[in-house]
Amino acid sequence: GTVITGSLLSGQVRVGDTIMIYPGKITSKVRGVQVHNQSVQQALAGQRTAINFQGLEKASIARGETLAFPGALNPSYMVDVSLLFLKSNKKALKNRTRVRLHTGTSETLGNLILLDREEIKPGENTVAQLRLDAPVSLVKDDRYVIRSYSPVRTIGGGTVLNPMPPKHKRFRQELIDGLSCIDALSPEELVAFCVDRSGYQGVTFNDLVVMTNIVDKSLEQQIQALLSKKQLIQVDKDSRLFIHANSFDALKQNLRQTLQTYHKANPLRIGIQKEELRSKIPSTLNAKIFTLLINQMIKDEDIAAEEDTVRLFAHKISLGADQESIRKRILSEYSQSGLQPPWFKELRSELKAEPARAADVLRLLVEEGQLVKVKEDLYFAAGVVKDLQERLVDFITRNGEISTPQFKEMTGVSRKYVIPLIEYFDARNVTIRIGDIRKLRKST
């Protein structure tokens, strides 16, 4: 097998353990362990260790990579750091300078982003973000060194403040103050800060271990304290995903504003489709956070939801006089025409109404459930479809099946209505087609 040597920084490793190699996330099983050339069953933190891996290709690993248990680390292309720019440097270092990041025995190229200034002078301290060409797997408080790109020489270093941050905008005082004071925070304050900085996406328990460098048991206590104070919200018990109350409140406001804008632009629509709404607040929002957000706002009577349509709780549609007239005429026509309604393009020309206004009123009637869209441009009164469905179910219940000619006889209409109607009932899972006949798909 392939042997990897290095220093065990924390924890322990035993023969038979499954280990992940970061940042590539390659897993392998430990075949053997040696400490100072002696075979042992386990190695402990602080020991120089050689680990023999089962079935691991030498070409798949590289110098400077990190070994840990699966899920213990999270590779990131960005790292927040405290930075001391050495006094020995002869000139200032400008924002976005190309540098070499050294952690452990690895070297990674990237750009140094100064969050609070345009340049850093020799001997100064600051906070910064490293944006890297390749991912690294670090933990808070890991130490690092940066070297100049060319010529290669050591120019500074410091500690990791956040090993997996989001991309920051520069000159944001709240962020700068938070990172500058992060080492003075209590464990509880540190956890709250890390979850808050994770924003809309939230953060999992495993990620918090990496971001805070707090051991599991203590981290559990800090999280429980913050949950009891309602500063944190647990989104999902399985993944142990948390979001800060500040971010959740901001999401609520974002959703309200999105709905207000939508209602103003679409006054004759009951609401917006749930998936369309999700794409707007923002589209990268975790699905479970979105679901929790919707459910909580429904509970608080901020919004209302009917099937897949979402609206502000107080939103009501108000039709103008001409729109109310169009509405009455459309309803009357479809109610009276039964199973032989006009195609809407024909009815629209009879209404002599502006096409867009007529289409808006028609859409409203469908959303209200007064009309049913069977296929493009073909609509029926909801009561007519309901009555036909009851007769269809009763027929199949008594006879076991129905053929298209039998359905045509039941409706008394031509094939241009029969085929769309029977296919509509298939699509609604009322019936299922088997060859030339239909049977009930489920109990109706």
Salt bridges, closest charged atoms under 4 A:
ASP80 OD2 - HIS168 NE2 2.72
GLU107 OE1 - ARG100 NH1 3.15
GLU107 OE2 - HIS102 NE2 3.27
ASP116 OD1 - ARG117 NE 2.96
GLU118 OE1 - ARG170 NH2 3.52
GLU124 OE1 - ARG117 NH1 2.89
ASP133 OD2 - ARG98 NH2 2.35
ASP141 OD1 - LYS140 NZ 2.84
ASP183 OD1 - LYS140 NZ 3.43
GLU188 OE2 - LYS229 NZ 2.55
GLU220 OE2 - ARG240 NH2 2.38
ASP236 OD2 - LYS288 NZ 3.21
ASP300 OD2 - LYS252 NZ 3.64
ASP302 OD2 - ARG256 NH2 3.01
GLU306 OE2 - ARG311 NH2 3.38
ASP322 OD2 - ARG357 NH2 2.90
GLU324 OE2 - ARG327 NE 3.80
ASP360 OD1 - ARG363 NH1 2.92
GLU367 OE2 - ARG269 NH2 2.89
GLU368 OE1 - ARG327 NH1 3.00
GLU376 OE1 - LYS373 NZ 3.20
ASP387 OD2 - ARG391 NE 3.33
ASP394 OD2 - ARG398 NE 3.02
ASP426 OD2 - ARG438 NH2 2.70
